[in-house]
């Protein structure tokens, strides 16, 4: 299932990670594990934020995939999402 991961990083913890050079390692580890189809970085509510769209086969994947972000002091949200093709397929399957 296509999922959207939103990770808002605690500013103080993220500042330390940037200063000590661990931030790129954390991001690379997560990208390697999730193999996202899209990855974006932005600011939300004044915090560094990473958005990744990835395919989750089983909810049991959540702990090992998300743990590096939790260790980095991130607030995590994971929710199912659709692209335009998914929406078209879903709407096409509805009875009229």
Biopython code that builds the backbone (N, CA, C, O; Angstrom):
import numpy as np
from Bio.PDB.StructureBuilder import StructureBuilder

atoms = [
    (1, "UNK", "N", (0.848, -1.174, 0.000)),
    (1, "UNK", "CA", (0.000, 0.000, 0.000)),
    (1, "UNK", "C", (0.893, 1.236, 0.000)),
    (1, "UNK", "O", (1.875, 1.310, 0.738)),
    (2, "UNK", "N", (0.538, 2.192, -0.831)),
    (2, "UNK", "CA", (1.287, 3.445, -0.903)),
    (2, "UNK", "C", (1.015, 4.250, 0.368)),
    (2, "UNK", "O", (-0.135, 4.466, 0.750)),
    (3, "UNK", "N", (2.098, 4.688, 1.014)),
    (3, "UNK", "CA", (1.996, 5.416, 2.275)),
    (3, "UNK", "C", (2.769, 6.726, 2.179)),
    (3, "UNK", "O", (3.745, 6.842, 1.438)),
    (4, "UNK", "N", (2.305, 7.710, 2.951)),
    (4, "UNK", "CA", (3.019, 8.977, 3.090)),
    (4, "UNK", "C", (3.584, 9.037, 4.495)),
    (4, "UNK", "O", (2.841, 8.988, 5.475)),
    (5, "UNK", "N", (4.891, 9.142, 4.590)),
    (5, "UNK", "CA", (5.571, 9.318, 5.868)),
    (5, "UNK", "C", (5.883, 10.794, 6.021)),
    (5, "UNK", "O", (6.497, 11.400, 5.142)),
    (6, "UNK", "N", (5.461, 11.373, 7.135)),
    (6, "UNK", "CA", (5.828, 12.739, 7.481)),
    (6, "UNK", "C", (6.639, 12.663, 8.762)),
    (6, "UNK", "O", (6.160, 12.160, 9.779)),
    (7, "UNK", "N", (7.866, 13.162, 8.714)),
    (7, "UNK", "CA", (8.735, 13.155, 9.892)),
    (7, "UNK", "C", (9.145, 14.586, 10.195)),
    (7, "UNK", "O", (9.884, 15.208, 9.431)),
    (8, "UNK", "N", (8.653, 15.107, 11.328)),
    (8, "UNK", "CA", (9.034, 16.446, 11.771)),
    (8, "UNK", "C", (10.117, 16.279, 12.822)),
    (8, "UNK", "O", (9.912, 15.638, 13.852)),
    (9, "UNK", "N", (11.274, 16.866, 12.545)),
    (9, "UNK", "CA", (12.434, 16.674, 13.397)),
    (9, "UNK", "C", (12.508, 17.750, 14.462)),
    (9, "UNK", "O", (12.384, 18.940, 14.171)),
    (10, "UNK", "N", (12.709, 17.324, 15.691)),
    (10, "UNK", "CA", (12.907, 18.252, 16.800)),
    (10, "UNK", "C", (14.078, 19.173, 16.454)),
    (10, "UNK", "O", (15.146, 18.695, 16.072)),
    (11, "UNK", "N", (13.890, 20.471, 16.581)),
    (11, "UNK", "CA", (14.900, 21.437, 16.152)),
    (11, "UNK", "C", (16.224, 21.248, 16.879)),
    (11, "UNK", "O", (17.274, 21.212, 16.237)),
    (12, "UNK", "N", (16.197, 21.128, 18.185)),
    (12, "UNK", "CA", (17.433, 20.989, 18.957)),
    (12, "UNK", "C", (18.186, 19.712, 18.578)),
    (12, "UNK", "O", (19.399, 19.736, 18.367)),
    (13, "UNK", "N", (17.456, 18.605, 18.495)),
    (13, "UNK", "CA", (18.077, 17.328, 18.130)),
    (13, "UNK", "C", (18.598, 17.376, 16.699)),
    (13, "UNK", "O", (19.694, 16.886, 16.424)),
    (14, "UNK", "N", (17.829, 17.958, 15.789)),
    (14, "UNK", "CA", (18.253, 18.064, 14.389)),
    (14, "UNK", "C", (19.479, 18.963, 14.260)),
    (14, "UNK", "O", (20.374, 18.673, 13.466)),
    (15, "UNK", "N", (19.531, 20.052, 15.032)),
    (15, "UNK", "CA", (20.706, 20.927, 15.000)),
    (15, "UNK", "C", (21.965, 20.157, 15.391)),
    (15, "UNK", "O", (23.010, 20.302, 14.758)),
    (16, "UNK", "N", (21.859, 19.338, 16.435)),
    (16, "UNK", "CA", (23.006, 18.518, 16.855)),
    (16, "UNK", "C", (23.393, 17.540, 15.752)),
    (16, "UNK", "O", (24.576, 17.348, 15.469)),
    (17, "UNK", "N", (22.380, 16.917, 15.124)),
    (17, "UNK", "CA", (22.649, 15.946, 14.056)),
    (17, "UNK", "C", (23.321, 16.598, 12.853)),
    (17, "UNK", "O", (24.182, 15.993, 12.215)),
    (18, "UNK", "N", (22.933, 17.818, 12.547)),
    (18, "UNK", "CA", (23.576, 18.545, 11.452)),
    (18, "UNK", "C", (25.012, 18.886, 11.842)),
    (18, "UNK", "O", (25.936, 18.701, 11.051)),
    (19, "UNK", "N", (25.195, 19.387, 13.068)),
    (19, "UNK", "CA", (26.529, 19.787, 13.534)),
    (19, "UNK", "C", (27.503, 18.625, 13.621)),
    (19, "UNK", "O", (28.668, 18.760, 13.247)),
    (20, "UNK", "N", (27.030, 17.474, 14.117)),
    (20, "UNK", "CA", (27.948, 16.338, 14.288)),
    (20, "UNK", "C", (28.023, 15.432, 13.057)),
    (20, "UNK", "O", (28.740, 14.432, 13.058)),
    (21, "UNK", "N", (27.274, 15.790, 12.004)),
    (21, "UNK", "CA", (27.372, 15.057, 10.745)),
    (21, "UNK", "C", (26.538, 13.795, 10.650)),
    (21, "UNK", "O", (26.675, 13.049, 9.680)),
    (22, "UNK", "N", (25.672, 13.528, 11.630)),
    (22, "UNK", "CA", (24.873, 12.297, 11.580)),
    (22, "UNK", "C", (23.584, 12.441, 10.771)),
    (22, "UNK", "O", (22.979, 11.435, 10.402)),
    (23, "UNK", "N", (23.155, 13.663, 10.492)),
    (23, "UNK", "CA", (21.900, 13.864, 9.752)),
    (23, "UNK", "C", (21.914, 13.157, 8.393)),
    (23, "UNK", "O", (20.961, 12.442, 8.082)),
    (24, "UNK", "N", (22.960, 13.328, 7.568)),
    (24, "UNK", "CA", (22.951, 12.620, 6.279)),
    (24, "UNK", "C", (22.890, 11.103, 6.439)),
    (24, "UNK", "O", (22.256, 10.422, 5.632)),
    (25, "UNK", "N", (23.533, 10.575, 7.457)),
    (25, "UNK", "CA", (23.518, 9.126, 7.689)),
    (25, "UNK", "C", (22.111, 8.649, 8.036)),
    (25, "UNK", "O", (21.667, 7.605, 7.559)),
    (26, "UNK", "N", (21.417, 9.415, 8.863)),
    (26, "UNK", "CA", (20.046, 9.058, 9.249)),
    (26, "UNK", "C", (19.148, 9.056, 8.014)),
    (26, "UNK", "O", (18.398, 8.109, 7.782)),
    (27, "UNK", "N", (19.233, 10.124, 7.225)),
    (27, "UNK", "CA", (18.398, 10.234, 6.022)),
    (27, "UNK", "C", (18.710, 9.096, 5.054)),
    (27, "UNK", "O", (17.795, 8.466, 4.525)),
    (28, "UNK", "N", (19.986, 8.831, 4.818)),
    (28, "UNK", "CA", (20.371, 7.752, 3.895)),
    (28, "UNK", "C", (19.887, 6.395, 4.386)),
    (28, "UNK", "O", (19.449, 5.569, 3.586)),
    (29, "UNK", "N", (19.962, 6.155, 5.695)),
    (29, "UNK", "CA", (19.490, 4.884, 6.253)),
    (29, "UNK", "C", (17.998, 4.708, 6.006)),
    (29, "UNK", "O", (17.550, 3.635, 5.601)),
    (30, "UNK", "N", (17.237, 5.762, 6.250)),
    (30, "UNK", "CA", (15.791, 5.695, 6.054)),
    (30, "UNK", "C", (15.461, 5.508, 4.569)),
    (30, "UNK", "O", (14.607, 4.691, 4.224)),
    (31, "UNK", "N", (16.126, 6.252, 3.700)),
    (31, "UNK", "CA", (15.886, 6.129, 2.258)),
    (31, "UNK", "C", (16.237, 4.722, 1.780)),
    (31, "UNK", "O", (15.511, 4.135, 0.978)),
    (32, "UNK", "N", (17.346, 4.187, 2.270)),
    (32, "UNK", "CA", (17.745, 2.832, 1.880)),
    (32, "UNK", "C", (16.705, 1.799, 2.311)),
    (32, "UNK", "O", (16.414, 0.859, 1.571)),
    (33, "UNK", "N", (16.149, 1.974, 3.507)),
    (33, "UNK", "CA", (15.159, 1.027, 4.029)),
    (33, "UNK", "C", (13.811, 1.166, 3.321)),
    (33, "UNK", "O", (13.206, 0.168, 2.928)),
    (34, "UNK", "N", (13.343, 2.408, 3.160)),
    (34, "UNK", "CA", (11.999, 2.636, 2.606)),
    (34, "UNK", "C", (11.944, 2.518, 1.089)),
    (34, "UNK", "O", (10.917, 2.134, 0.530)),
    (35, "UNK", "N", (13.041, 2.847, 0.428)),
    (35, "UNK", "CA", (13.062, 2.897, -1.036)),
    (35, "UNK", "C", (11.869, 3.722, -1.558)),
    (35, "UNK", "O", (11.057, 3.224, -2.338)),
    (36, "UNK", "N", (11.775, 4.983, -1.121)),
    (36, "UNK", "CA", (10.610, 5.798, -1.482)),
    (36, "UNK", "C", (10.546, 6.107, -2.971)),
    (36, "UNK", "O", (11.568, 6.207, -3.651)),
    (37, "UNK", "N", (9.313, 6.256, -3.458)),
    (37, "UNK", "CA", (9.127, 6.681, -4.850)),
    (37, "UNK", "C", (9.308, 8.186, -4.971)),
    (37, "UNK", "O", (9.574, 8.696, -6.060)),
    (38, "UNK", "N", (9.164, 8.899, -3.858)),
    (38, "UNK", "CA", (9.386, 10.350, -3.834)),
    (38, "UNK", "C", (9.815, 10.754, -2.427)),
    (38, "UNK", "O", (9.334, 10.205, -1.436)),
    (39, "UNK", "N", (10.723, 11.719, -2.355)),
    (39, "UNK", "CA", (11.209, 12.236, -1.074)),
    (39, "UNK", "C", (11.301, 13.751, -1.183)),
    (39, "UNK", "O", (11.849, 14.281, -2.149)),
    (40, "UNK", "N", (10.760, 14.446, -0.183)),
    (40, "UNK", "CA", (10.778, 15.904, -0.165)),
    (40, "UNK", "C", (11.208, 16.379, 1.209)),
    (40, "UNK", "O", (10.960, 15.715, 2.216)),
    (41, "UNK", "N", (11.859, 17.539, 1.242)),
    (41, "UNK", "CA", (12.281, 18.154, 2.489)),
    (41, "UNK", "C", (11.746, 19.575, 2.506)),
    (41, "UNK", "O", (11.854, 20.303, 1.519)),
    (42, "UNK", "N", (11.164, 19.966, 3.643)),
    (42, "UNK", "CA", (10.540, 21.276, 3.755)),
    (42, "UNK", "C", (10.544, 21.693, 5.224)),
    (42, "UNK", "O", (11.178, 21.052, 6.062)),
    (43, "UNK", "N", (9.837, 22.761, 5.519)),
    (43, "UNK", "CA", (9.639, 23.222, 6.890)),
    (43, "UNK", "C", (8.140, 23.241, 7.152)),
    (43, "UNK", "O", (7.376, 23.813, 6.374)),
    (44, "UNK", "N", (7.719, 22.613, 8.250)),
    (44, "UNK", "CA", (6.320, 22.663, 8.683)),
    (44, "UNK", "C", (6.304, 23.052, 10.146)),
    (44, "UNK", "O", (7.010, 22.461, 10.964)),
    (45, "UNK", "N", (5.503, 24.041, 10.470)),
    (45, "UNK", "CA", (5.384, 24.496, 11.855)),
    (45, "UNK", "C", (6.746, 24.825, 12.451)),
    (45, "UNK", "O", (6.983, 24.577, 13.633)),
    (46, "UNK", "N", (7.639, 25.378, 11.645)),
    (46, "UNK", "CA", (8.948, 25.793, 12.120)),
    (46, "UNK", "C", (9.943, 24.666, 12.342)),
    (46, "UNK", "O", (11.003, 24.891, 12.925)),
    (47, "UNK", "N", (9.624, 23.457, 11.890)),
    (47, "UNK", "CA", (10.523, 22.320, 12.093)),
    (47, "UNK", "C", (10.931, 21.715, 10.756)),
    (47, "UNK", "O", (10.151, 21.690, 9.803)),
    (48, "UNK", "N", (12.175, 21.226, 10.705)),
    (48, "UNK", "CA", (12.624, 20.488, 9.524)),
    (48, "UNK", "C", (11.687, 19.305, 9.333)),
    (48, "UNK", "O", (11.377, 18.588, 10.284)),
    (49, "UNK", "N", (11.243, 19.108, 8.110)),
    (49, "UNK", "CA", (10.267, 18.051, 7.843)),
    (49, "UNK", "C", (10.664, 17.291, 6.587)),
    (49, "UNK", "O", (11.076, 17.871, 5.583)),
    (50, "UNK", "N", (10.526, 15.985, 6.678)),
    (50, "UNK", "CA", (10.800, 15.093, 5.557)),
    (50, "UNK", "C", (9.487, 14.396, 5.194)),
    (50, "UNK", "O", (8.783, 13.891, 6.068)),
    (51, "UNK", "N", (9.168, 14.372, 3.909)),
    (51, "UNK", "CA", (7.981, 13.688, 3.398)),
    (51, "UNK", "C", (8.452, 12.615, 2.429)),
    (51, "UNK", "O", (9.196, 12.906, 1.493)),
    (52, "UNK", "N", (8.029, 11.386, 2.644)),
    (52, "UNK", "CA", (8.409, 10.288, 1.759)),
    (52, "UNK", "C", (7.181, 9.478, 1.398)),
    (52, "UNK", "O", (6.375, 9.133, 2.262)),
    (53, "UNK", "N", (7.043, 9.178, 0.117)),
    (53, "UNK", "CA", (5.982, 8.291, -0.358)),
    (53, "UNK", "C", (6.646, 6.954, -0.641)),
    (53, "UNK", "O", (7.594, 6.871, -1.422)),
    (54, "UNK", "N", (6.138, 5.906, 0.004)),
    (54, "UNK", "CA", (6.757, 4.587, -0.133)),
    (54, "UNK", "C", (5.691, 3.504, -0.117)),
    (54, "UNK", "O", (4.536, 3.758, 0.223)),
    (55, "UNK", "N", (6.088, 2.299, -0.485)),
    (55, "UNK", "CA", (5.179, 1.156, -0.512)),
    (55, "UNK", "C", (5.397, 0.315, 0.741)),
    (55, "UNK", "O", (6.504, -0.167, 0.982)),
    (56, "UNK", "N", (4.344, 0.137, 1.542)),
    (56, "UNK", "CA", (4.426, -0.706, 2.732)),
    (56, "UNK", "C", (3.659, -1.992, 2.465)),
    (56, "UNK", "O", (2.452, -1.974, 2.226)),
    (57, "UNK", "N", (4.370, -3.097, 2.508)),
    (57, "UNK", "CA", (3.769, -4.406, 2.273)),
    (57, "UNK", "C", (3.034, -4.929, 3.500)),
    (57, "UNK", "O", (2.027, -5.626, 3.377)),
    (58, "UNK", "N", (3.547, -4.587, 4.695)),
    (58, "UNK", "CA", (3.017, -5.157, 5.938)),
    (58, "UNK", "C", (3.227, -4.141, 7.055)),
    (58, "UNK", "O", (4.289, -3.525, 7.137)),
    (59, "UNK", "N", (2.239, -3.961, 7.906)),
    (59, "UNK", "CA", (2.371, -2.993, 8.995)),
    (59, "UNK", "C", (3.489, -3.360, 9.966)),
    (59, "UNK", "O", (3.958, -2.503, 10.715)),
    (60, "UNK", "N", (3.919, -4.612, 9.963)),
    (60, "UNK", "CA", (5.035, -5.032, 10.819)),
    (60, "UNK", "C", (6.348, -4.381, 10.385)),
    (60, "UNK", "O", (7.334, -4.437, 11.120)),
    (61, "UNK", "N", (6.374, -3.772, 9.215)),
    (61, "UNK", "CA", (7.561, -3.058, 8.753)),
    (61, "UNK", "C", (7.773, -1.751, 9.511)),
    (61, "UNK", "O", (8.884, -1.220, 9.521)),
    (62, "UNK", "N", (6.731, -1.227, 10.142)),
    (62, "UNK", "CA", (6.820, 0.096, 10.743)),
    (62, "UNK", "C", (7.930, 0.223, 11.786)),
    (62, "UNK", "O", (8.727, 1.155, 11.684)),
    (63, "UNK", "N", (8.028, -0.656, 12.777)),
    (63, "UNK", "CA", (9.078, -0.443, 13.790)),
    (63, "UNK", "C", (10.492, -0.359, 13.218)),
    (63, "UNK", "O", (11.195, 0.610, 13.505)),
    (64, "UNK", "N", (10.941, -1.333, 12.421)),
    (64, "UNK", "CA", (12.323, -1.211, 11.945)),
    (64, "UNK", "C", (12.541, -0.050, 10.974)),
    (64, "UNK", "O", (13.630, 0.523, 10.930)),
    (65, "UNK", "N", (11.521, 0.300, 10.202)),
    (65, "UNK", "CA", (11.666, 1.390, 9.245)),
    (65, "UNK", "C", (11.702, 2.758, 9.917)),
    (65, "UNK", "O", (12.430, 3.650, 9.481)),
    (66, "UNK", "N", (10.924, 2.919, 10.967)),
    (66, "UNK", "CA", (10.762, 4.236, 11.574)),
    (66, "UNK", "C", (11.690, 4.503, 12.749)),
    (66, "UNK", "O", (11.861, 5.654, 13.149)),
    (67, "UNK", "N", (12.285, 3.472, 13.301)),
    (67, "UNK", "CA", (13.106, 3.631, 14.502)),
    (67, "UNK", "C", (14.224, 4.664, 14.341)),
    (67, "UNK", "O", (14.438, 5.453, 15.261)),
    (68, "UNK", "N", (14.950, 4.698, 13.210)),
    (68, "UNK", "CA", (15.993, 5.726, 13.088)),
    (68, "UNK", "C", (15.440, 7.149, 13.215)),
    (68, "UNK", "O", (16.110, 8.027, 13.759)),
    (69, "UNK", "N", (14.238, 7.375, 12.723)),
    (69, "UNK", "CA", (13.634, 8.704, 12.831)),
    (69, "UNK", "C", (13.200, 9.005, 14.259)),
    (69, "UNK", "O", (13.330, 10.140, 14.718)),
    (70, "UNK", "N", (12.689, 8.008, 14.964)),
    (70, "UNK", "CA", (12.345, 8.202, 16.374)),
    (70, "UNK", "C", (13.597, 8.531, 17.184)),
    (70, "UNK", "O", (13.570, 9.407, 18.048)),
    (71, "UNK", "N", (14.694, 7.825, 16.903)),
    (71, "UNK", "CA", (15.957, 8.085, 17.603)),
    (71, "UNK", "C", (16.464, 9.495, 17.328)),
    (71, "UNK", "O", (17.178, 10.072, 18.148)),
    (72, "UNK", "N", (16.100, 10.045, 16.183)),
    (72, "UNK", "CA", (16.507, 11.403, 15.829)),
    (72, "UNK", "C", (15.560, 12.450, 16.416)),
    (72, "UNK", "O", (15.687, 13.637, 16.118)),
    (73, "UNK", "N", (14.618, 12.018, 17.244)),
    (73, "UNK", "CA", (13.703, 12.951, 17.896)),
    (73, "UNK", "C", (12.592, 13.456, 16.997)),
    (73, "UNK", "O", (12.090, 14.562, 17.197)),
    (74, "UNK", "N", (12.202, 12.667, 16.012)),
    (74, "UNK", "CA", (11.168, 13.090, 15.063)),
    (74, "UNK", "C", (9.772, 12.728, 15.540)),
    (74, "UNK", "O", (9.562, 11.713, 16.203)),
    (75, "UNK", "N", (8.827, 13.585, 15.183)),
    (75, "UNK", "CA", (7.410, 13.249, 15.316)),
    (75, "UNK", "C", (7.020, 12.611, 13.992)),
    (75, "UNK", "O", (7.281, 13.176, 12.930)),
    (76, "UNK", "N", (6.395, 11.439, 14.045)),
    (76, "UNK", "CA", (6.134, 10.648, 12.847)),
    (76, "UNK", "C", (4.628, 10.530, 12.601)),
    (76, "UNK", "O", (3.843, 10.337, 13.529)),
    (77, "UNK", "N", (4.253, 10.649, 11.342)),
    (77, "UNK", "CA", (2.892, 10.324, 10.906)),
    (77, "UNK", "C", (3.023, 9.466, 9.653)),
    (77, "UNK", "O", (3.814, 9.772, 8.760)),
    (78, "UNK", "N", (2.244, 8.394, 9.593)),
    (78, "UNK", "CA", (2.221, 7.517, 8.424)),
    (78, "UNK", "C", (0.757, 7.333, 8.041)),
    (78, "UNK", "O", (-0.065, 6.942, 8.870)),
    (79, "UNK", "N", (0.439, 7.617, 6.787)),
    (79, "UNK", "CA", (-0.951, 7.486, 6.351)),
    (79, "UNK", "C", (-1.009, 6.986, 4.919)),
    (79, "UNK", "O", (-0.122, 7.283, 4.118)),
    (80, "UNK", "N", (-2.057, 6.221, 4.589)),
    (80, "UNK", "CA", (-2.207, 5.758, 3.209)),
    (80, "UNK", "C", (-2.543, 6.934, 2.294)),
    (80, "UNK", "O", (-3.270, 7.851, 2.676)),
    (81, "UNK", "N", (-1.999, 6.886, 1.081)),
    (81, "UNK", "CA", (-2.262, 7.927, 0.085)),
    (81, "UNK", "C", (-2.476, 7.286, -1.283)),
    (81, "UNK", "O", (-2.113, 6.132, -1.509)),
    (82, "UNK", "N", (-3.073, 8.056, -2.189)),
    (82, "UNK", "CA", (-3.295, 7.594, -3.562)),
    (82, "UNK", "C", (-2.662, 8.583, -4.523)),
    (82, "UNK", "O", (-2.592, 9.781, -4.250)),
    (83, "UNK", "N", (-2.205, 8.063, -5.648)),
    (83, "UNK", "CA", (-1.833, 8.958, -6.741)),
    (83, "UNK", "C", (-3.049, 9.066, -7.660)),
    (83, "UNK", "O", (-4.089, 8.469, -7.383)),
    (84, "UNK", "N", (-2.927, 9.814, -8.738)),
    (84, "UNK", "CA", (-4.075, 10.026, -9.619)),
    (84, "UNK", "C", (-4.565, 8.717, -10.228)),
    (84, "UNK", "O", (-5.771, 8.514, -10.366)),
    (85, "UNK", "N", (-3.644, 7.828, -10.592)),
    (85, "UNK", "CA", (-4.037, 6.532, -11.148)),
    (85, "UNK", "C", (-4.830, 5.699, -10.154)),
    (85, "UNK", "O", (-5.809, 5.049, -10.518)),
    (86, "UNK", "N", (-4.399, 5.722, -8.883)),
    (86, "UNK", "CA", (-5.122, 4.994, -7.838)),
    (86, "UNK", "C", (-6.534, 5.557, -7.670)),
    (86, "UNK", "O", (-7.500, 4.804, -7.549)),
    (87, "UNK", "N", (-6.642, 6.882, -7.664)),
    (87, "UNK", "CA", (-7.952, 7.520, -7.508)),
    (87, "UNK", "C", (-8.870, 7.155, -8.669)),
    (87, "UNK", "O", (-10.039, 6.829, -8.464)),
    (88, "UNK", "N", (-8.340, 7.211, -9.878)),
    (88, "UNK", "CA", (-9.154, 6.846, -11.047)),
    (88, "UNK", "C", (-9.641, 5.404, -10.943)),
    (88, "UNK", "O", (-10.808, 5.116, -11.208)),
    (89, "UNK", "N", (-8.740, 4.497, -10.555)),
    (89, "UNK", "CA", (-9.121, 3.088, -10.417)),
    (89, "UNK", "C", (-10.186, 2.921, -9.339)),
    (89, "UNK", "O", (-11.145, 2.172, -9.523)),
    (90, "UNK", "N", (-10.022, 3.611, -8.223)),
    (90, "UNK", "CA", (-10.992, 3.516, -7.137)),
    (90, "UNK", "C", (-12.351, 4.061, -7.525)),
    (90, "UNK", "O", (-13.379, 3.448, -7.240)),
    (91, "UNK", "N", (-12.355, 5.211, -8.174)),
    (91, "UNK", "CA", (-13.625, 5.801, -8.599)),
    (91, "UNK", "C", (-14.268, 4.985, -9.705)),
    (91, "UNK", "O", (-15.494, 4.896, -9.782)),
    (92, "UNK", "N", (-13.448, 4.387, -10.562)),
    (92, "UNK", "CA", (-13.974, 3.554, -11.644)),
    (92, "UNK", "C", (-14.648, 2.298, -11.135)),
    (92, "UNK", "O", (-15.514, 1.741, -11.810)),
    (93, "UNK", "N", (-14.264, 1.844, -9.952)),
    (93, "UNK", "CA", (-14.847, 0.639, -9.381)),
    (93, "UNK", "C", (-16.115, 0.889, -8.584)),
    (93, "UNK", "O", (-16.731, -0.055, -8.089)),
    (94, "UNK", "N", (-16.513, 2.158, -8.453)),
    (94, "UNK", "CA", (-17.714, 2.481, -7.678)),
    (94, "UNK", "C", (-18.954, 2.321, -8.542)),
    (94, "UNK", "O", (-18.956, 2.649, -9.728)),
    (95, "UNK", "N", (-19.996, 1.813, -7.923)),
    (95, "UNK", "CA", (-21.270, 1.710, -8.646)),
    (95, "UNK", "C", (-21.875, 3.093, -8.780)),
    (95, "UNK", "O", (-21.712, 3.949, -7.911)),
    (96, "UNK", "N", (-22.559, 3.291, -9.858)),
    (96, "UNK", "CA", (-23.183, 4.610, -10.093)),
    (96, "UNK", "C", (-24.639, 4.569, -9.763)),
    (96, "UNK", "O", (-25.330, 5.579, -9.896)),
]
sb = StructureBuilder()
sb.init_structure("model")
sb.init_model(0)
sb.init_chain("A")
sb.init_seg("    ")
for serial, (resi, resn, name, xyz) in enumerate(atoms, 1):
    if name == "N":
        sb.init_residue(resn, " ", resi, " ")
    sb.init_atom(name, np.array(xyz, "f"), 0.0, 1.0, " ", f" {name:<3s}", serial, name[0])
structure = sb.get_structure()
